């Protein structure tokens, strides 16, 4: 709950303001002069300062303005609302320039409920700005396409097509098994496009419920549903001028597919609970591990949306279909995680590399990354040896002889060990551990519960 400091030398008004804010369940402290306000601000942070202009304290008749300047110099995130009983346009201009959110004149148009309403509006706007800033900061991409490594002709063709489509505004559909690098290709297309200096906003369509996904994509209006205390911009608005990456688009509910079709056709949508169209300039890149064509044929996906998405189709090969890339990828992952594992490993031994190349890689590049990371932790010498690799990689096709149940147990043990290693390397930070493992945070928590790592 936001905290408020009220600075007003008129005791009856000060108490009235305090009571109104308390009714709204805000945390409130009130003082009678600027010196007491500075002392309170020195003890703790307040989200909002409500202050009179003329009151005892430094600055004399303009003590409130002096207080405003000091607050903004030490804690610029604090919202400040200035009140005064005197009409002075110079004071008003100075207050706004110094960072005051509002300058309210006591009189016929002033009331404590109006003040409280202004404060609530300021909090809502600040929250929206913070949310947008965090999202834009975390989702803006400065990406080097050279991070995608390949030697195989199939990946060369993928990258050539990506480079051709990148300068255009064409919608792109990337298809491929989990772990093949669909998101990396989306990043590369965005980085090579004229939109590279604008946000690349990512949405994982499979992990959010229908209601949450709709709000995340299109935003919502205040009061549109229980808990919608403020208006929220959706990911399409945040991506305006840039690119939106819709991962696992094949798992999108039918109702939301309809709204996505409108965005692709008309470049506009309405927020949840809204009636005014919001126009956006967004390039759409979608990805799926399913065959959207087959889903459309079986009426599990809108056929018209499929054709809108499938302007340029990029099909990523599995890792077992590009074995030439395994050595260069393995060395890349080794160099990436060598310092984290605090090892001086020079590379993968020829025998171990032979096993890596022969393995089928059902988890594709993501599985190879996890295997190298695990092997680094277990290795004792300068080279990663076969003994450092998981059992199913060492045994290859012979792993079938273990039997289904035993092999499943072996893989579960390896997965649990990989989770523990990632958590250790990231010092218990679950979000970074999930990213290291190529998982979303929800999946990581599910697996941690499955293996008894959390209750």
N, C-alpha and C positions, 0 to 999 in steps of 0.2 A: 504494500500500500504506500503511495507517495507520501513524503513528509513535507510539512509546510511550516515556515517560520513567519509569523505575523508581527510586524513592527509598527506600532501605532501608539501615540501618546494619549489619545482620547480613550480612556479606559472603557467606557460603555460601548463604543464602536469596536474596540479591540475584542472585547468579550463576545459581542454579537458575531463578529467574523469567526472567532474560534468555534462558537457553538454550531454555526452553520456548516463549517468544514467537518466538525466531529459527526454531525448527523449523516454526512456523506461517507463516513468511515475513513476519513483521512487522519493521519497522525499529525497533531498540531502542537506547536509551542508558540507562546506569545510573549513579547517583551515590549517595554515602553519607550525605549530610545535606541539610538544607533550604536552606542557603546555596548549595551547589553546584546544587541544583535550581532555585533562583531565577535563578542565573546562566545555566543552560541554557535556561530559559524566556525569559530576556531576549534570547537569541540567535536563537531560532526558535520556531515554533508546534509543539506536540505535540497529536496527536489524543486521547491518553489519558495521564493521570498516575496511576501506581500508587504510593501512598505509605504508609509506616508513620506512626503517630501520634507515638510517642515516639522522638526522635532528636535529634542536635545541630542547633541552628539557632534562629532567632527563635521565641519561644513556649515554649522550654524543653521540659517534658514533653508539651506539646501542640503541638509544632512542625509536625506534619502537618496539624493543623486550621488553623493560621495559614497554612500553605502553600496549603491548599485555598481559603481565603478570598481570598488574593491572586490566585490563578489565576483564580477565577471573576470577580473584579473587573476583571481585564485581558483575559481571553480566555474568555468564558462558554461558548463552544462546546466547550471541552476537557472530555472526560469524565474524572471523577475517581473512582477506587476507593480507599477507605481500608482499611488493614489495622492490626490491633492485637493484641498479646498480652495485653491487659488488659481486663477486663470492666468497662465504665463506661457505663451507660445514658445519662448526660448527654452524654458525648462522642458517642455514636451519634446521639442526637437532634440535637445541634448540627451534626454532619457532614451529616446528611440535609437539615437546614434550609439549610445553607450551599451545597447543590447537589451533594453527593456522590451518585454513582449507586448505589454499594454500600458497605456498612460490614461488613467481614469480620473475624471474630474468629479469630485463630490458635489452633489446638487440634485436637481430634479431627475436627471437621467441615471443617477447612481443609486444602487441598492446592494445590499449584501448578496441576495440571490444572483444578481447580475455578475458580481465579482466571482462568485463560486462557479457560475456557468462559464465565464471567461477562463478561469483556472482549469476546469475540466477539459475545455476545448484545447487549451495549450498543452495539456498532458497528452491528449489524443494525437495532436499533430507531432509532438516530440517523439512519441512511440512509433508513429508511422515513419518518421524520418530515420530513426535509429534502425528500424527493421529494414528499410530500403537500403540504408548504408551498409549494413552487415551483409545483406544478400548480394548487393552489387560487388562488394569487396571480395566476398568469398567465392562468387561465381564468375567474376570477370576472369578472362583467360589470357595469359601471355604465354603462348605455347609454341614450342619448337617442333615442327613436324619431323625433324630428323630423329626425334626420340623413337619413331617407329622404325624398327630395324628389320631388314629382310635381305635375302639373297635369292629367294625362290622366284621363278617367273610368275607364279600365281599372285604373289603379293606385289610384285612389280606392276602387274596389270591393275590391281586394286589402287595402288598409289597414283598411277598415271591417270586413271579415271577420276580420282579424288582431286587431283590438280586441275583437271579440265573443268570440273563442275564448280570448284571453289569460287572463281570470280563472278559467277552468275548468282541469281536469286532463286534458282530452281530448288524445289523441295526434293530432299534426298531420303530414300529408304534404305537403311543398312540392315542386311539380314545375315545371321550367322549364329552358330552355337554359343552358349555361354562361355565366356573366357577367351573369345577369339580376338577381342580388341575393337569392338564396335564403337565404344566411347572414344578410344584413341583416334579412330578415323574421323569421328565427328569433330573432335578438337582440331585435328589437322585441317579439315575443310574450313572451319571457322577461322583459324589462324591465317590461312592463305586467302581469305576473302576480304573484300572492301570493308566488311563489318568487324574486322579484327580488333579495332579499338573500342568496340561496344561490347556489352555483356554477352557471354554464352551462358544461358540459364538452363540448368539440368533438372528434369523431373523424372523420377522413377515411378512409372504408372502402376506397377504391379504391387507395390508395398503399401499403398494408401487405399483406404476404403472409398467408396463412391462419393460420399458427401465431402470427405476431407480432400479428395483429389479435385473435385469440382471447385472448391474454394481455393485450393493451391494454384490451380491453373488460371482461374478467371477472377479471383478475389471475391469479396463480399461487401455488402453495405452494412452499416451499423444497424443492429436490431433484426437482421435477416434471419437469425436463428439464435437459440439459447447459447449464450457465451460470446456472441458477436458484439462486443462492447464498443468497438471502433470500426471504421471502414478500413478494409485491407486491400491492398493492391495484389493482384495475382501475378503468377510468373510470366504470363504473356505481357503484362504491362511493364514488368521489370526488364523484360527482354526487348522492349521497344527500341528499334534501330539496330538491334543485334540479332542473335540466333537463339532459338529455343531447341533443346535436345530432349525429345520425348522417348525415354528408354522403355523398352518392353511395351510398346504401343499396342501389341496384340492382346494385352490383358486389360485394356480400357473398357469400362462398362458402356453399354449401348447408348445410354442417355448422354454420356459425355462425348461419345463419338459424333453424335449429332451436332453438338456445339463446336467440336473441332472442325467438322466439315464447314460450318459457317465461317469460322476464322479463316480457313484456307481459301474459301470462295470470295468472301466479302471483306476480309481483313478487319473484322469488328466482332464484338461480342458484348454481352451484358453481364455485369457482376451478379453473383448470387443475391437475390433480393432486390436487384436494381431494374430500372426500366430504360435508362439512358444508354444508348450504344457507346462503347468505348472503341475507338479506332486505333490500330497499331500497325507498325511496319516491322514485321518479324519474319525472319527466314526460319523454316521448320526443317529440322533433321530428325527423323524417327528411326528407331532401331527395334528389332525383335528377334527372338530366338525361334519364333514360330514361322511357318509359311503363311503370310497374310493371304496369299491367293487361295490356299486351301481353307483357311478360316472363312474367307468371303464366300467360297463355294458352299460351305456348310452352314451359311447364314449366321455364323458366330461373330462376324465382323462385317460392317457395312461395306458393300461392294463399291459404292460411290466414293466413300472415304479412301478405300484401298487405291482406287485409280488416281485420286488426288495426291496421295502420298507417294505413289510409285512413279514419279516423273523420271527420276534417275535412280536406278536400283544398283546397289553395291553388295555383292555377295562375298562374304569373307570365308576363306577356306579354313578348315580345322587345322590344328597343328600337325596332326598325323599326315595331312595332305601337303605339308610344306616342310619336310624333314630337313631340308637344306638350311632352314632358319634356326634350328634348335641350337647349334653351337654358338652362333652370334648372340642369340637371346640369353643362353645360359651364362655366357661371359659378361653380358651387360648386367644381369641380375646379381652376379657374383660381385662385380665392382660396386653396384649400388648398395649392397648390404654388408660388404666386408667390414667397413668401419663400425657399423652398428653391432656386428657380432664380435668385434675386437679380434679379428683374425687377420693373418697375413697371407691367406691363401692366394696362390698365383693363378689358379685356374682349375679346370676339371681334367682329371687324368684320362688318357685315351680309353682305358677300360670302362671307366664310368661314363664317358661320353658315348661310347658304343651302346651302353644300356639306355641312355637317354634318347638316342636316335631311334632305337628299336621299340621303345615303349609307345603304346597307343594314345596316351594323353587324352582321356575322356574329359578332363577339366581344361584342356587346351593351354593357352599361354599362362593363364592365371595359375593353373596347377604347376606348371614348370617353375614359375616364380616362387611359389610356396616350397617346392622341393629344393631349390637352390638355397633358399633362405634357411631351411631346416638343416640341410647338409653342411652349411657354413657353421652353424651352431655345434654340430656334432663332430666336425672334422678336427683332427689333431696335427696334421702335417701341412705341408705347403700346397698340397693338391687335394681336391675332393676325390675320394676313392669310392669304389662300389659299396663298401661297408657303410658309408655315410648316407646312402640313398635309402628311401623307404622300401619295404619288402616287395610291394607289387611292382616297383620299378626294377628292382634287382632281378626278380623272377620273370618278369615279362609275361610271355604267353604261358609259362609254367605256373603262373599264379592261379590259373584255373584249377590246378590240381589241389590247391588248398581247400577247395570246397567253398560254396557260397557263404555259409555262416562264418567260417573262419576268416575268409578274405574280408568280409564286412567288418568283423571285429578288428582286423588289422588296420583297415582304413580308418575306422573310428578312433583307434588309438593314435594313429598318425595325425588325424585332424585335431584331436584334443591336445596333442603335444604341440602342434603348430599354433593353436590358439594361445596356449600358455607361453610359448616363445614370443609371440607377437605382443602379448600383454606385458611380458618382462621387458622387451625392447622399448616399448612405449610407456614404461613406468606406470602401468595400470590404466592409462587413458584408453577407454573403450572405443571412442570414435576413431582415434588414430590407429588403434589395433585393427579395427574393422577395415579401414582403408588399406592398411598394409596387407591384409588377407584377401582383399578384393571383395569384401562383403559389405552390405549396408549394416548399420548399427543394430537394426531390429533383428536381422538374421544372426548376428554375432551373439546378441543376448539370448536368443532362442537356443543356440548351440551351447552356450555356457550353462544354461539351465539343464539342457539335455545331458551334459557330461558332469553335472553336479558341481560346477565351478562357482555358481551362485544359487541362492535359494529362491 
